[in-house]
Amino acid sequence: MKIVLNGSLKEVVEGIAVEELIETLELLPEQVAVEVNGGLIVRAERSAFQLKEDDVVELVTLVGGG
């Protein structure tokens, strides 16, 4: 199925959970903020929140620096 991930079309497995998407992208879950269709998905809900066709997903990672 297709989703929009950070502004680009991406093909993912049907019914993939947000948590699985983060793992697939090899991101550190504790350093990612997730928004789906304009709503924030809190960490406790990521494993149960399944994406659907045409969902718009924004992943924002924390960047350290000085």
FENBEL-V209531 format. One record per residue. RES is the residue in one small letter. SS is DSSP state (A for helix, B for strand, O for the rest). PHI is phi in whole degrees, -180 to 180 (* if undefined). NEAR is the number of other C-alpha atoms within 12 Angstrom. Layout:
BEGIN
res=RES ss=SS phi=PHI near=NEAR
res=RES ss=SS phi=PHI near=NEAR
END
This chain:
BEGIN
res=m ss=O phi=* near=16
res=k ss=B phi=-108 near=20
res=i ss=B phi=-129 near=28
res=v ss=B phi=-106 near=23
res=l ss=B phi=-114 near=27
res=n ss=O phi=48 near=18
res=g ss=O phi=88 near=14
res=s ss=B phi=-122 near=15
res=l ss=B phi=-66 near=17
res=k ss=B phi=-140 near=20
res=e ss=B phi=-90 near=20
res=v ss=O phi=-133 near=26
res=v ss=O phi=-68 near=18
res=e ss=O phi=-55 near=19
res=g ss=O phi=76 near=22
res=i ss=O phi=-62 near=25
res=a ss=B phi=-84 near=26
res=v ss=A phi=-55 near=40
res=e ss=A phi=-59 near=30
res=e ss=A phi=-67 near=23
res=l ss=A phi=-61 near=32
res=i ss=A phi=-60 near=28
res=e ss=A phi=-64 near=17
res=t ss=A phi=-59 near=16
res=l ss=O phi=-84 near=17
res=e ss=O phi=57 near=13
res=l ss=O phi=-101 near=20
res=l ss=O phi=-83 near=20
res=p ss=A phi=-55 near=25
res=e ss=A phi=-75 near=18
res=q ss=A phi=-113 near=16
res=v ss=B phi=-124 near=26
res=a ss=B phi=-102 near=25
res=v ss=B phi=-124 near=34
res=e ss=B phi=-128 near=26
res=v ss=B phi=-124 near=29
res=n ss=O phi=51 near=21
res=g ss=O phi=88 near=12
res=g ss=B phi=-113 near=15
res=l ss=B phi=-72 near=21
res=i ss=B phi=-108 near=26
res=v ss=O phi=-73 near=19
res=r ss=A phi=-55 near=21
res=a ss=A phi=-65 near=14
res=e ss=A phi=-99 near=16
res=r ss=O phi=-63 near=26
res=s ss=O phi=-72 near=20
res=a ss=O phi=-96 near=17
res=f ss=O phi=-84 near=24
res=q ss=B phi=-92 near=23
res=l ss=O phi=-80 near=32
res=k ss=O phi=-122 near=22
res=e ss=O phi=-48 near=22
res=d ss=O phi=70 near=21
res=d ss=O phi=-61 near=31
res=v ss=B phi=-106 near=25
res=v ss=B phi=-114 near=33
res=e ss=B phi=-118 near=26
res=l ss=B phi=-113 near=31
res=v ss=B phi=-120 near=21
res=t ss=B phi=-103 near=19
res=l ss=O phi=-81 near=14
res=v ss=O phi=-125 near=10
res=g ss=O phi=-89 near=6
res=g ss=O phi=173 near=4
res=g ss=O phi=-139 near=3
END
